[in-house]
């Protein structure tokens, strides 16, 4: 099932373009969560994602006068945001380059086949699943990853996704399908959340993930997950078709909350720009 982009009223856009600070803030609040969601999944690092989101939102609000209404405003805004996020990623590409082969090798490093799944660690196991799922996304090339994020995670239609990326809907659907198939094959081979017979389980990677600093139980502010729902997720996935399992796996994410106040950041940068102009 897909959904359309939530519209932002033309009157609000016009007020923002005319300099209404409250209207600008409303637009930023409407866009910040989905834009941050794209940025985090494309960039992995939370600081990079927040920086890219801030820059994308600034770029949108400083170009409001250029909006001509030839497409829905939100589609226009997403196109600007995605382009900035992809440019940001290109600037930092070397930091997070990873292949499926490297990812698979890493999973086996320190894997404890005899580890016991402990209920007291349920939230941390689920957090590790989130960390792992986002890292796996980095193995996809840029075209397939952004199509997967927009179409599968944000659940946008192929028409909206294609318009944002400036490609044909058929091309968008093909990229999304390939991304879904590739991720499904990897998850089915290695991840016991998706395939009970697969070798890697979050409890089996738990100690090694802590050693590597990928999981930080000593820093509660880094833990996005508030519930340990892996058992329920495994049970639900078990009843699904193979490709539906990828969808369920990736939509099982905590509510994304950035640590940065984007409205305040945009307001400050706009004020600075005004003073210097």
C-alpha positions as CSV (number, residue, x, y, z in Angstrom):
1,X,0.0,0.0,0.0
2,X,1.3,3.5,-0.9
3,X,0.3,6.9,0.2
4,X,0.4,10.3,-1.3
5,X,2.5,13.2,0.2
6,X,0.5,15.2,2.8
7,X,-0.2,18.5,1.1
8,X,0.7,21.9,2.5
9,X,-1.8,24.6,1.7
10,X,-1.0,27.2,-1.0
11,X,-2.1,30.0,1.2
12,X,0.4,29.0,3.9
13,X,3.2,28.8,1.3
14,X,2.3,32.3,0.0
15,X,2.4,33.8,3.5
16,X,5.8,32.2,4.1
17,X,7.1,33.5,0.8
18,X,5.8,37.0,1.9
19,X,8.0,36.8,5.0
20,X,5.5,35.5,7.6
21,X,7.7,33.9,10.2
22,X,4.9,31.7,11.7
23,X,4.1,30.4,8.2
24,X,7.8,29.5,7.7
25,X,7.8,27.7,11.0
26,X,4.7,25.7,10.1
27,X,6.3,24.6,6.8
28,X,9.5,23.6,8.6
29,X,7.5,21.6,11.2
30,X,5.5,19.8,8.4
31,X,8.7,18.8,6.5
32,X,11.3,18.2,9.2
33,X,10.3,14.7,10.2
34,X,10.1,13.1,6.7
35,X,13.2,15.0,5.5
36,X,15.1,13.8,8.5
37,X,13.9,10.3,7.9
38,X,15.3,10.4,4.4
39,X,18.6,12.0,5.6
40,X,19.2,9.5,8.4
41,X,18.7,6.5,6.1
42,X,20.8,7.9,3.3
43,X,23.6,9.1,5.6
44,X,23.4,6.7,8.6
45,X,25.3,9.1,10.9
46,X,22.9,11.1,13.1
47,X,25.0,14.3,13.1
48,X,25.3,14.2,9.3
49,X,21.6,13.6,9.0
50,X,20.8,16.5,11.2
51,X,23.2,18.8,9.3
52,X,21.8,17.7,5.9
53,X,18.2,18.2,7.2
54,X,19.0,21.7,8.4
55,X,20.6,22.6,5.1
56,X,17.7,21.1,3.1
57,X,15.1,23.0,5.1
58,X,17.0,26.2,4.7
59,X,17.3,25.6,1.0
60,X,13.5,25.1,0.8
61,X,12.5,28.2,2.7
62,X,14.9,30.5,1.0
63,X,13.6,29.4,-2.4
64,X,9.9,29.8,-1.7
65,X,9.6,32.7,-4.1
66,X,10.7,30.3,-6.9
67,X,7.8,28.0,-6.4
68,X,5.4,28.3,-9.4
69,X,2.8,25.8,-8.5
70,X,3.5,23.5,-11.4
71,X,3.5,20.6,-9.0
72,X,2.3,20.1,-5.5
73,X,4.4,22.2,-3.1
74,X,5.4,19.3,-0.9
75,X,6.6,17.3,-3.9
76,X,8.6,20.4,-5.0
77,X,10.0,20.7,-1.5
78,X,10.9,17.0,-1.2
79,X,12.8,17.3,-4.6
80,X,14.9,20.1,-3.2
81,X,15.5,18.2,0.1
82,X,16.4,14.9,-1.6
83,X,18.9,16.7,-3.9
84,X,20.6,18.4,-1.0
85,X,20.8,15.1,1.0
86,X,22.3,13.3,-2.0
87,X,24.8,16.1,-2.5
88,X,25.6,16.0,1.2
89,X,26.2,12.2,1.0
90,X,28.5,12.6,-2.0
91,X,30.6,15.0,0.0
92,X,31.0,12.4,2.7
93,X,30.7,9.2,0.7
94,X,34.1,7.8,1.8
95,X,33.1,7.8,5.4
96,X,30.4,5.1,5.1
97,X,31.2,3.1,2.0
98,X,30.2,-0.5,2.5
99,X,29.4,-3.5,0.3
100,X,27.1,-6.5,0.9
101,X,30.2,-8.7,1.1
102,X,31.8,-6.5,3.8
103,X,28.5,-6.4,5.6
104,X,28.2,-10.2,5.6
105,X,31.8,-10.6,6.8
106,X,31.2,-8.2,9.6
107,X,28.1,-10.1,10.8
108,X,30.2,-13.2,11.4
109,X,32.9,-11.3,13.3
110,X,32.3,-12.0,17.0
111,X,29.0,-13.9,16.4
112,X,28.2,-15.9,19.5
113,X,26.2,-18.9,18.4
114,X,25.7,-20.0,22.0
115,X,24.4,-16.7,23.3
116,X,21.1,-16.8,25.2
117,X,18.3,-14.3,24.4
118,X,17.6,-12.5,27.6
119,X,14.3,-10.6,28.2
120,X,16.1,-7.9,30.2
121,X,18.0,-6.9,27.1
122,X,14.9,-6.8,24.8
123,X,15.0,-3.1,24.2
124,X,18.7,-3.2,23.4
125,X,18.3,-6.1,21.0
126,X,15.6,-4.1,19.2
127,X,17.9,-1.1,19.1
128,X,20.7,-3.3,17.6
129,X,18.2,-4.4,14.9
130,X,17.6,-0.8,14.0
131,X,21.3,-0.1,13.8
132,X,21.8,-3.1,11.6
133,X,18.9,-2.4,9.3
134,X,20.2,1.1,8.6
135,X,23.7,-0.1,8.0
136,X,22.4,-2.7,5.5
137,X,20.7,0.1,3.5
138,X,24.2,1.6,3.0
139,X,25.1,-1.4,0.8
140,X,22.6,-0.3,-1.8
141,X,23.8,2.1,-4.4
142,X,22.4,5.6,-4.2
143,X,19.6,5.2,-6.9
144,X,18.2,2.0,-5.3
145,X,18.5,3.2,-1.8
146,X,16.6,6.5,-2.3
147,X,13.9,4.7,-4.2
148,X,13.6,2.2,-1.3
149,X,13.5,4.9,1.3
150,X,10.8,6.9,-0.5
151,X,8.7,4.1,-1.8
152,X,9.0,1.4,0.9
153,X,9.7,3.3,4.2
154,X,7.9,6.6,3.5
155,X,5.3,4.7,1.5
156,X,5.1,7.2,-1.3
157,X,3.5,6.3,-4.6
158,X,5.6,5.6,-7.6
159,X,4.2,8.8,-9.2
160,X,5.3,11.0,-6.2
161,X,8.6,9.2,-5.9
162,X,9.3,9.5,-9.6
163,X,8.5,13.2,-9.6
164,X,10.7,13.9,-6.6
165,X,13.6,12.0,-8.3
166,X,12.8,13.4,-11.8
167,X,12.6,9.9,-13.4
168,X,9.7,7.9,-15.0
169,X,7.3,6.1,-12.6
170,X,8.3,2.8,-14.3
171,X,12.0,3.4,-13.6
172,X,11.1,4.2,-10.0
173,X,9.1,1.0,-9.6
174,X,11.9,-1.0,-11.2
175,X,14.5,0.4,-8.8
176,X,12.2,-0.1,-5.8
177,X,11.6,-3.7,-6.8
178,X,15.3,-4.4,-7.2
179,X,16.1,-2.9,-3.9
180,X,13.4,-4.8,-2.1
181,X,14.6,-8.1,-3.8
182,X,18.2,-7.5,-2.9
183,X,17.5,-6.7,0.7
184,X,15.2,-9.6,0.9
185,X,17.9,-12.0,-0.2
186,X,20.4,-10.7,2.2
187,X,18.0,-10.6,5.2
188,X,16.8,-14.1,4.3
189,X,20.3,-15.4,4.2
190,X,21.7,-13.8,7.4
191,X,19.0,-12.4,9.7
192,X,17.0,-14.6,12.0
193,X,14.3,-11.9,12.5
194,X,13.3,-12.5,8.8
195,X,14.4,-16.2,8.6
196,X,14.4,-18.3,11.8
197,X,17.1,-20.6,10.3
198,X,19.5,-17.7,9.5
199,X,22.7,-17.6,11.7
200,X,22.7,-14.0,12.9
201,X,20.5,-12.9,15.7
202,X,20.6,-9.7,17.7
203,X,21.4,-11.5,20.9
204,X,24.2,-13.3,19.1
205,X,25.8,-10.0,18.0
206,X,25.0,-8.2,21.2
207,X,28.4,-8.3,23.0
208,X,30.4,-7.7,19.9
209,X,28.2,-4.7,19.0
210,X,28.9,-3.2,22.4
211,X,32.6,-3.8,22.0
212,X,32.6,-2.0,18.6
213,X,30.6,0.9,20.0
214,X,27.7,0.4,17.7
215,X,25.4,-0.2,20.7
216,X,25.9,2.1,23.7
217,X,23.9,0.9,26.8
218,X,26.0,3.4,28.9
219,X,24.5,6.3,26.9
220,X,20.7,6.1,27.2
221,X,20.2,9.2,25.0
222,X,21.5,7.2,22.0
223,X,18.8,4.5,22.4
224,X,15.8,5.4,20.1
225,X,13.8,2.3,20.9
226,X,11.5,2.3,23.9
227,X,10.1,-1.2,23.5
228,X,11.6,-4.6,22.8
229,X,9.3,-5.9,20.1
230,X,11.6,-8.4,18.2
231,X,9.6,-11.4,19.4
232,X,6.4,-9.9,18.1
233,X,8.1,-8.8,14.8
234,X,9.5,-12.3,14.2
235,X,6.1,-13.9,14.8
236,X,4.4,-11.4,12.4
237,X,7.1,-11.8,9.7
238,X,6.8,-15.6,9.8
239,X,3.3,-15.4,8.4
240,X,4.2,-13.1,5.5
241,X,5.4,-13.7,1.9
242,X,9.1,-13.3,1.3
243,X,9.1,-9.8,-0.1
244,X,6.5,-8.6,2.4
245,X,9.0,-9.6,5.1
246,X,11.4,-6.8,3.9
247,X,8.6,-4.3,4.2
248,X,7.6,-5.4,7.7
249,X,11.3,-5.4,8.8
250,X,12.0,-1.9,7.6
251,X,8.7,-0.3,8.7
252,X,9.3,-1.6,12.2
253,X,11.2,1.5,13.2
254,X,11.0,3.8,16.2
255,X,9.5,7.2,15.8
256,X,12.3,9.3,14.4
257,X,13.1,12.3,16.7
258,X,16.0,14.5,15.8
259,X,17.9,16.1,18.7
260,X,18.1,19.5,16.9
261,X,15.4,22.2,16.9
262,X,15.1,22.8,13.1
263,X,12.7,25.6,13.4
264,X,15.0,27.5,15.7
265,X,17.9,26.7,13.4
266,X,16.1,28.0,10.3
267,X,15.0,31.1,12.1
268,X,18.5,31.9,13.2
269,X,20.0,31.4,9.8
270,X,17.3,33.4,8.1
271,X,17.9,36.3,10.6
272,X,21.6,36.1,10.0
273,X,21.1,36.2,6.2
274,X,18.8,39.2,6.5
275,X,21.3,41.1,8.6
276,X,24.0,40.4,6.1
277,X,22.0,41.3,3.0
